[in-house]
């Protein structure tokens, strides 16, 4: 930070206010991450099945050994031999060293596996969020300006299809048409932007549908409000009314659900990554749960929970930018402190 | 070249009889010619895309026994010996000559000259010894390879090219095992790595070299320059025809088949049986071969439940219409199983009569045994219904077909589909009535692995002293004809007493576009890509 000396003092009060705003939220974030980790740890240990045998059978196929002595040796090697509470403490302490452990099933460091998969998933998720958001915006405006009423009703019925059609099916249809039929995009892999398009669109369909539901409700709500009536009455252009008065007021609830969408995307990518044969967080998680690969599951949980918590934090911060009422409160307290 | 090789084969023809050519004697059904020889088109790039059905997880062929991983691993490694998949004959590969001791407790090899690993180090006796020692040290991580090395007592290195592998007890399967990629020879540097590191990258003497492996994404292998030590079973000599093979990992079957049709993939692993007809025309090649070993079967636990009763087990065997199961759930190119070994296994004998479908005889067996048909259509005796559960982790369709057939004759078979880990968990705890699975091995010794009380990971729980004696005896018999007699007897006992109730011969079914030729199966129904070539677009 290179804040000039004379500004530090005046910035102090502001920083204090921001700290007062942020610190509880950060504590809340940490709690969310810890709680998710703990619940996931308990759940995976409550699952029946032996992680060592599950891992061995991935490699050993029909030759998997069930010799108790050899299994015990492996259990010790992967730190699975102690009582559950001991494993919990050992694993949890290791987290603070940034050590997510080693995957029992693949033998690779978990941090490396997640580091490899995360950018692939993030690319698809961000693409889906952007496309879904823009499409929802477009449909909302179209529905808002559409006349007559039956046309408006028709337009509002289109986006829900995106969530009604399972991603598995829409993904396969997109592959058949755009990969196998037209040859525009690859059907699989993680090579460059072209490989992001089809899985991104597949995920954008349900994401956009959810955005549209929230967005259109807020827009129609704002559209029926007195200030829009006034704006129309004083002769403002339709365009100005929609952009300045209607959309701006409808933005807030949409931003709020971005946090929820992240949770949805984490689950949704599992299906999309399977259909499009992409290495990613979703597929990693499914494989890890099936293989009782404790360390990978916990590693993914920690990373996804962290992303979720950070996004929520940013969204909370964005309220101040979008909604002046939140901002006033912050400024008001600052003024009071002076 | 060829002369020297066949000379080598002739020199060892006598000692080689020790255990290998069981197949020749048994008259194993020959399917396709040993090696299709393709001629690569000079004007086309010799690069293919081969879609795999799952992540190989571990590329080290000594550790993995999963087909997908072995398809890649086989191209990277060579073995000491090679086995003709049609005749069972064993021929030289990295070893130019070998002898088997009469007591099956030592095997002496002479290595071929001029072989190097892809990291530049030469193939020596020391390197081979290091490989076998390392497999022993890997323990449970290399269970199949350790099975072939059972009783391993060290390797005596006599010179750079001569060595003797010693065992503390007779080991009949080592010679055949030495032809598999499970005992493929890796470079000393690879062998010195940890088990985990070896899963990510291996260096062998094979016709291809690993270029890159991104888990869950793709594997790429490239041609090994200067390769000149293919076995005489291959269709050509020198370097591989293909410059590179890229293996994208495509888990969704419909994407694999669609990609083969659209030309995105040149070859695909595991064409679903239901799609077989789609690729039967002359625009595609289909590659089909039954897994050797024990066919997909119900392997019973005779220590509990209704399956402890021999009459019940025999009724189940007679109540299954295997031809119909094959039509419903099998490949068009597959056959119904006719023994407790598949027809592609050396030592197989036809027991079609014992395994023939006869619903009336099955019902009679049950009624003579005191079972009466209840009002619910299921037999019962003393209030106990004729019901058992099969634990399995794949081939649900096969089991469902069997379930319907058994229900028709009054036997209630329940299915318990679990993950592979839980399947082996059930084996470890002995908590099952029957297991539904097959065991892929290229030697009739598979039945000992499956059923012997002395086997570390046995599946079937059987208390039969006569069978146990025979299982042990065949594993210590060097004389081929004598061993075949014992193996015949074992198959008869296992089928007649219904310890193993076969359901389907699982067929490996792969497909390629017609412009790619020369893909062949080895004796374990895994693929060789050495002779493969792009011949047209």
Interface residues (C-beta under 8 A of the other chain):
Chain A: X48 X49 X50 X51 X53 X54 X55 X56 X57 X58 X59 X60 X61 X62 X63 X64 X65 X66 X67 X68 X70 X71 X73 X74 X102 X105 X106 X107 X108 X113 X116 X117 X172 X175 X176 X179 X180 X181 X183 X186 X187 X188 X189 X190 X274 X275 X276 X277 X278 X279 X280 X283 X284 X287 X290 X291 X292
Chain B: X51 X55 X57 X58 X63 X64 X65 X66 X67 X69 X139 X140 X141 X143 X144 X146 X147 X194 X195 X196 X197 X199 X200 X214 X215 X216 X217 X218 X248 X249 X250 X251 X252 X254 X255 X258 X259 X261 X262 X264 X419 X420 X421 X422 X423 X424 X425 X427 X428 X437 X438 X439 X440 X456 X457
